[in-house]
Amino acid sequence: MWKKLIIIAGVIGAAALIAKKVKESNDERALWHEATTAPDLR
């Protein structure tokens, strides 16, 4: 019983860390895109 709970908690923790890394990567990519794209001065 406890072993299953620990495994489930580990999987959830790993998924949360992966989701956080993906979000940070996407945010940084968007920031670089904004910083390196010519402004639209129309």
C-alpha positions as CSV (number, residue, x, y, z in Angstrom):
1,M,0.0,0.0,0.0
2,W,2.7,2.5,1.0
3,K,4.9,1.5,-1.8
4,K,2.2,2.4,-4.3
5,L,1.6,5.8,-2.8
6,I,5.3,6.6,-2.8
7,I,5.5,5.5,-6.5
8,I,2.4,7.6,-7.4
9,A,3.8,10.6,-5.5
10,G,7.1,10.2,-7.4
11,V,5.4,10.1,-10.7
12,I,3.3,13.1,-10.0
13,G,6.4,15.0,-8.7
14,A,8.4,14.1,-11.8
15,A,5.5,15.2,-14.1
16,A,5.2,18.5,-12.2
17,L,9.0,19.2,-12.7
18,I,8.8,18.3,-16.4
19,A,5.8,20.6,-16.9
20,K,7.6,23.4,-15.1
21,K,10.7,23.0,-17.3
22,V,8.6,23.0,-20.5
23,K,6.8,26.1,-19.4
24,E,10.0,27.9,-18.5
25,S,11.5,26.9,-21.9
26,N,8.4,28.2,-23.7
27,D,8.4,31.4,-21.8
28,E,12.1,32.0,-22.5
29,R,11.7,31.2,-26.2
30,A,8.8,33.7,-26.4
31,L,10.9,36.4,-24.6
32,W,13.8,35.9,-27.0
33,H,11.4,36.0,-30.0
34,E,9.9,39.3,-28.7
35,A,13.4,40.8,-28.0
36,T,14.9,39.8,-31.4
37,T,11.9,40.6,-33.7
38,A,11.7,43.9,-35.4
39,P,9.0,46.1,-33.9
40,D,5.9,46.7,-36.0
41,L,5.9,50.5,-36.4
42,R,2.8,50.8,-38.6
